[in-house]
Amino acid sequence: MPDKATLADGDTGFIGVNSRVDPASLKQGMASDARNVIFRNGVAETRLGVQKPAWLNNIKPESTAKEINPWGALYGAGTFKDPNANEFVLLAVDGDVYFCRENNDPRILPLPTGVKVFEGVTFLQAFSKVLMFRGVGLAPLVMETLDGGFVDLVDHWSSATTYTASTSEVAHGPWKAITSIDHSGGTATVTTTSEHGYKTGMDITVRNAVEAAFNGRFNITVTTATTFTYAGGTGTTATGTITCSNQQDYWKADSGYSASNEPGVTNWTQVGLILPNADIAEFIQNRVVVGTTYNSTTFNYTSQKKDFLFATDILDHKHVFFTSQFRINQGSDDVLVDILKMNENQLAIFKTKSVHLLTNFIVTDTSTGTSSLESSLVLQTLIPEFGASGPRATVLVGQDVYFYAGRRGVVSLRQTEQGKVQGVDLPLSEPIQPLIDRIDPRYEGNIRMAYMDNRLWIAVPLDDGSDGNNCILQFDFLNRQWSGPMTARPSG
């Protein structure tokens, strides 16, 4: 008798995960659940883990033969490509900013006196420079060379400097009154007359103390709404009419300026045409575009919500114009959370409850082109029902944009063959909706997305997200399926 044909028991291979459908109804090659597994080669393989390149890690303390250690808190990462096409990784960690390159030790970049990085920052390369945006409370810093490091976008006013009438621009104020400064054990404790509005990690300038050791630019630790501390001072108490400032106001010298005239006192005019403080930014058509709450008429950041875009002039990383300020608001109460360059003249704008597209960015050769920019730009609402969860929860993959939209999951904007951009109704994450439902909504703003090796990577706070993102979801564009999530700790 002929041998009976051998029958395979189960699937011969796997390409991805679908946890939404009942296991008995799954298609051939689909798994119902998988942890730390990939399916790149058509079989279920254990994920090999994360590689930590030595050149991207902390080599301190050098006294122990450059022992490699993990960093502490990471506040931002970016890249910088110099004019010679050398590419460097920038890391804002442990209060400092490092530049790293393969086969080299990480090196600290110079920062202005008193500046430390203890809050999230955004790096943006514009032209041959890198801008570091530090949120609405602090002015951006700019780096032109690695040796020079980061400096203030606009120099702080100094009574020892002579400026040029009708030309010079400086940062100065607003100044808040200080009731007292007490000193003990090398730490100065400042009490302000009214609520200061500062945050821990800010660099604050203190002036007019009779004891010079109390004056200067310091990194502060906020203790209450009217007190903060910094390392400095001498004796027990500071005296004098003391004030402090985060130096967010900008001034331009009048035609009648003379040496030592102080901004806000005489022969200076306050201006609102310097690139404002921001935490989201993009570079498009040789212009820097930022999302901010800044009001260029009242010169403050507190009178309006964040739905304003400011664009610099072409080839200028410092100045904006009244005709390059736009409000992204269709009568809604949501705020800007991210902006993303889709191509050379399209900017995707993500708010918490909607998604928009700003098109027709143009290039002109003079600053008068800003009026043409205003008249050429077209704002289109792509999705009025939902938006992105937070900054950097968006990523460009080819011509399409993917973003995390809360309980709806991972959704996309797709560019048609006619160049039109439209929202895709069915979420990409529909097959893993049970995992999406486990994401802690309290910490959705911490979700981050990236694209690498034909895969979409999404760091999310699964279950209890109080300790940060603890799981990575991965979509494989070669298989067009989801792989098993990579979890940092078991769920419970």
Buried (B, 14 or more C-beta within 10 A) or exposed (E): EEEEEEEEEEBEEBBBBBBBEEEEEBEEBBBBBBBBBBBBEEEBEEBEEEEEEEBBBBBBEEEEEEEEEEBEEEBBBBEBEBEEEEEBBBBBBBBBBBBBBEEEBBEEBBBBEBBBBBBBBBBBBBBEBBBBBBBBBBBBBBBBEBEEBBBBBBBBBEEEEEBEBEEBBBBBBBBBEBEBBBBEEEEBBBBBEEEBBBBEBBBBBBBBBEBEEBBBBBBBBBEEEBBBBBEBBEEEBBEBEBBBBBBBBBBBBBEEBEEEBBBEEEBBEBBBBBBBBBBBBBBBBBBBBBBBBBBBEEBBBEEBEBBBBBBBBBEBBBBBBEBBBBEBBEEBEBBBBBBBBBBEBBBBBBBBBBBBBBBEBBBBEEBEBBBBBBEBBEBEBBBEEBBBBBBBBBBBBEEBBBBBBBEBBBBBBBBEEEEEBEBEEEBBBBBBBEBBEBBBEEBBBBBBBEBEEEBBBBBBBBBEBEEEBBBBBBBBEEBEBBBBBBBEEEEE
